[in-house]
Amino acid sequence: MKNFLLLGFLFLSSIAFAQDDSVKTKNVTVNTAFTLASKNVWRGVNYGNNLPTLQGTLALVVKEKFEIGACGTTTINGDKRGFGNWMELYTSYTINRWSFTIDDYYFFSYDSLNDYFNWDSKTTQHLIEGRVKYNIDKKFNIMASYNFYANKDAQKAFYFEAEYFIKPDFSFTVGAVTGPSWLNYYDKGGITTIGINGYRDLKVSKKIKIPLKSSLYFNPNYKNIAKWDGSGYVDPGYNYLGRNPVNFIISLNF
């Protein structure tokens, strides 16, 4: 699996860097992004001990179809309780309105060994997911995903999420996990997200606008977010996961 991912990353990189200078400018783009959020809520789970979160992305896009990148998330003070710090490597291919993505998620533990380069199927902390998404920009999107690689004890399940736009600046979101899932931090399947989202641009100047997103999320499955019960060793960071039935999040994208 490790070799498969490395080959995939190297393959996409070689496509990009094999271009001559004129083609590079036209067909290859380096994307960077930065997000500041009041809290980190992902698939209904509040990560990072309810702290504000910073997220940065660096990606290489080839001909607006192939993309390879890294996304880092951290609590604003670096606190690792509640798995608020994680690294995501991804590679994606887009054709028309469909995108196919492989994500490698790594959640940094609070007080255990963070052996990032351990890919052993018996002990690895990496969780690799395949995602398929259909998107009509600012109208509708739907995504299905599955955690196909993790350590041998990991529980796996499908995750589904859809967003429908009433207006370009207003949408509804629904998400659900089909069963226990280590990647999604649930002990039982259920609806994880029922939400509404508002979008607008904050005008800093005539030429500069900062996208703002406000979301109100309800989680009917919040009681089944994974929790450490004290039996054996489980990272106590679990006890700092936010098991909130409702969350309000404001985020700024730079």
C-alpha positions as CSV (number, residue, x, y, z in Angstrom):
1,M,0.0,0.0,0.0
2,K,2.8,2.4,0.9
3,N,4.5,1.7,-2.5
4,F,1.2,2.1,-4.3
5,L,0.6,5.6,-2.9
6,L,4.2,6.7,-3.4
7,L,4.0,5.6,-7.1
8,G,0.8,7.4,-7.5
9,F,2.2,10.7,-6.0
10,L,5.4,10.3,-8.1
11,F,3.4,9.6,-11.3
12,L,1.3,12.8,-11.0
13,S,4.4,14.8,-10.0
14,S,6.3,13.5,-13.1
15,I,3.4,14.6,-15.4
16,A,3.6,18.1,-14.0
17,F,7.4,18.6,-14.0
18,A,7.9,16.9,-17.4
19,Q,6.4,19.9,-19.1
20,D,8.5,22.6,-20.7
21,D,8.4,26.2,-19.2
22,S,5.7,27.5,-21.6
23,V,3.4,24.6,-20.9
24,K,4.0,24.8,-17.2
25,T,2.7,28.3,-17.1
26,K,-0.4,27.3,-19.0
27,N,-1.3,23.9,-17.7
28,V,0.2,23.6,-14.2
29,T,-1.0,25.6,-11.2
30,V,0.3,25.7,-7.7
31,N,-2.7,26.3,-5.3
32,T,-2.4,27.4,-1.7
33,A,-5.1,28.1,0.7
34,F,-5.5,29.0,4.4
35,T,-8.6,28.7,6.6
36,L,-9.4,30.0,10.0
37,A,-12.4,28.4,11.7
38,S,-14.1,29.0,15.1
39,K,-14.0,25.2,15.6
40,N,-13.2,22.1,13.6
41,V,-16.3,20.1,12.9
42,W,-15.9,17.3,10.4
43,R,-18.6,14.8,9.6
44,G,-20.4,15.8,12.8
45,V,-17.5,15.3,15.2
46,N,-15.9,18.3,16.9
47,Y,-12.1,17.9,16.8
48,G,-9.5,19.8,18.9
49,N,-11.1,20.3,22.3
50,N,-13.5,23.0,21.0
51,L,-10.6,25.3,20.0
52,P,-10.4,27.5,17.0
53,T,-8.6,25.8,14.1
54,L,-6.1,26.7,11.4
55,Q,-5.9,24.7,8.1
56,G,-3.4,25.1,5.3
57,T,-3.3,23.5,1.8
58,L,-0.6,23.2,-0.8
59,A,-1.5,21.5,-4.1
60,L,-0.2,21.0,-7.6
61,V,-2.9,21.0,-10.3
62,V,-2.2,19.7,-13.8
63,K,-4.5,20.7,-16.7
64,E,-7.3,21.3,-14.1
65,K,-7.8,17.5,-13.9
66,F,-5.0,15.9,-11.8
67,E,-4.3,17.3,-8.4
68,I,-1.8,16.2,-5.7
69,G,-1.6,18.0,-2.4
70,A,-1.2,18.2,1.3
71,C,-3.5,19.6,3.9
72,G,-2.5,20.3,7.5
73,T,-4.9,21.0,10.3
74,T,-4.0,22.3,13.8
75,T,-5.7,23.9,16.8
76,I,-4.8,27.5,17.2
77,N,-2.5,26.8,20.2
78,G,-1.2,23.4,18.9
79,D,-3.1,21.4,21.6
80,K,-3.4,17.8,20.3
81,R,-6.2,16.7,22.6
82,G,-9.2,15.7,20.7
83,F,-7.2,14.8,17.6
84,G,-7.3,18.5,16.5
85,N,-3.9,18.1,14.7
86,W,-3.9,16.0,11.6
87,M,-2.1,15.7,8.2
88,E,-3.9,14.7,5.0
89,L,-2.1,13.8,1.8
90,Y,-4.3,13.4,-1.3
91,T,-4.4,12.8,-5.0
92,S,-7.4,13.4,-7.2
93,Y,-8.6,13.2,-10.7
94,T,-11.6,15.2,-12.1
95,I,-13.5,14.5,-15.2
96,N,-16.5,16.7,-16.1
97,R,-18.5,16.9,-12.9
98,W,-17.0,13.8,-11.3
99,S,-13.9,13.6,-9.0
100,F,-12.1,10.6,-7.7
101,T,-9.9,11.0,-4.7
102,I,-7.6,9.0,-2.5
103,D,-6.9,10.6,1.0
104,D,-4.4,9.5,3.5
105,Y,-5.5,10.8,6.9
106,Y,-3.2,10.8,10.0
107,F,-4.5,12.0,13.3
108,F,-1.8,12.9,15.8
109,S,-2.3,11.3,19.2
110,Y,-2.2,13.2,22.4
111,D,0.3,11.3,24.4
112,S,1.2,8.1,22.4
113,L,3.9,7.5,19.8
114,N,3.1,9.3,16.5
115,D,4.9,6.9,14.2
116,Y,4.0,8.7,11.0
117,F,6.2,6.4,8.8
118,N,4.7,3.2,10.1
119,W,2.6,1.6,7.3
120,D,2.4,-1.9,8.9
121,S,-1.1,-3.2,8.4
122,K,-1.1,-4.5,12.0
123,T,-0.2,-1.2,13.7
124,T,-0.3,1.7,11.3
125,Q,-2.2,4.9,12.4
126,H,-2.8,5.9,8.8
127,L,-6.4,5.8,7.5
128,I,-6.7,5.8,3.7
129,E,-10.0,6.6,2.1
130,G,-11.4,6.5,-1.4
131,R,-13.9,9.2,-2.3
132,V,-16.2,9.7,-5.3
133,K,-18.0,13.1,-5.7
134,Y,-20.5,14.5,-8.2
135,N,-20.6,18.3,-8.2
136,I,-22.7,20.9,-10.0
137,D,-21.1,24.1,-8.7
138,K,-23.3,26.2,-6.4
139,K,-26.2,23.9,-7.1
140,F,-25.7,20.4,-5.8
141,N,-23.0,17.9,-4.8
142,I,-23.0,14.4,-3.4
143,M,-20.1,12.3,-2.1
144,A,-19.5,8.7,-1.2
145,S,-16.4,7.4,0.6
146,Y,-14.9,4.3,2.2
147,N,-11.9,3.8,4.4
148,F,-10.2,0.9,2.5
149,Y,-6.9,0.7,4.3
150,A,-6.1,0.9,8.0
151,N,-4.6,-1.3,10.7
152,K,-6.2,-4.8,11.0
153,D,-8.4,-3.9,14.0
154,A,-10.0,-0.8,12.4
155,Q,-13.7,-0.7,11.9
156,K,-14.7,0.6,8.5
157,A,-17.9,2.0,7.0
158,F,-19.2,4.0,4.1
159,Y,-19.8,7.7,4.6
160,F,-22.2,9.7,2.4
161,E,-22.7,13.5,2.3
162,A,-24.8,15.8,0.0
163,E,-25.2,19.6,-0.2
164,Y,-28.1,21.3,-2.0
165,F,-28.0,25.0,-2.8
166,I,-31.3,27.0,-2.5
167,K,-29.4,30.0,-3.7
168,P,-25.7,30.4,-4.6
169,D,-25.1,31.7,-1.0
170,F,-27.4,29.4,0.9
171,S,-27.3,25.6,1.1
172,F,-28.5,22.5,3.1
173,T,-26.1,19.7,4.1
174,V,-26.9,16.1,5.1
175,G,-24.3,13.4,6.0
176,A,-24.4,9.8,7.4
177,V,-22.1,7.0,8.3
178,T,-23.3,3.4,7.7
179,G,-21.7,1.8,10.8
180,P,-18.8,1.9,13.3
181,S,-15.9,3.7,11.8
182,W,-12.4,4.5,13.1
183,L,-11.8,7.2,10.4
184,N,-15.1,9.0,11.3
185,Y,-14.8,8.3,15.1
186,Y,-18.2,6.6,15.5
187,D,-19.2,3.5,17.4
188,K,-22.4,3.2,15.5
189,G,-23.9,4.3,12.2
190,G,-26.4,7.0,11.8
191,I,-27.1,10.5,10.4
192,T,-24.1,12.7,11.5
193,T,-25.0,16.0,9.9
194,I,-28.1,18.0,9.2
195,G,-27.0,21.5,8.5
196,I,-27.5,24.9,6.8
197,N,-24.8,27.0,5.4
198,G,-24.5,30.7,4.4
199,Y,-21.8,32.1,2.1
200,R,-20.7,35.7,1.5
201,D,-17.6,37.7,0.6
202,L,-16.1,40.2,3.0
203,K,-14.8,43.1,1.1
204,V,-11.4,44.2,2.3
205,S,-10.8,46.5,-0.6
206,K,-12.0,47.0,-4.2
207,K,-9.8,44.1,-5.3
208,I,-9.6,41.9,-2.2
209,K,-12.5,39.7,-0.9
210,I,-12.3,37.1,1.8
211,P,-14.9,34.3,1.5
212,L,-16.9,33.8,4.7
213,K,-18.9,30.6,5.6
214,S,-21.3,30.3,8.5
215,S,-22.8,26.9,9.3
216,L,-25.3,25.5,11.8
217,Y,-25.0,21.7,12.1
218,F,-27.1,19.2,14.0
219,N,-25.8,15.7,14.7
220,P,-28.5,13.1,15.6
221,N,-25.8,10.5,16.0
222,Y,-23.7,12.5,18.5
223,K,-24.1,10.0,21.4
224,N,-22.3,7.4,19.3
225,I,-19.1,9.5,18.8
226,A,-16.3,7.2,20.0
227,K,-15.3,7.6,23.7
228,W,-12.6,6.1,25.8
229,D,-14.1,3.9,28.5
230,G,-10.9,3.3,30.5
231,S,-10.6,-0.4,29.5
232,G,-7.0,-1.1,28.3
233,Y,-5.0,1.6,26.6
234,V,-6.9,3.9,24.3
235,D,-5.5,7.4,23.6
236,P,-7.2,9.7,26.2
237,G,-7.5,12.2,23.4
238,Y,-10.8,10.5,22.7
239,N,-12.2,12.2,25.9
240,Y,-11.6,15.6,24.3
241,L,-13.7,14.9,21.2
242,G,-16.7,17.2,21.1
243,R,-19.9,15.2,21.3
244,N,-22.2,18.1,20.6
245,P,-25.7,17.6,19.3
246,V,-25.4,21.1,17.7
247,N,-22.5,23.2,16.4
248,F,-22.2,26.7,15.0
249,I,-19.1,27.4,12.9
250,I,-17.7,30.5,11.2
251,S,-14.8,30.1,8.8
252,L,-12.7,32.5,6.7
253,N,-10.8,31.3,3.6
254,F,-7.7,33.1,2.4
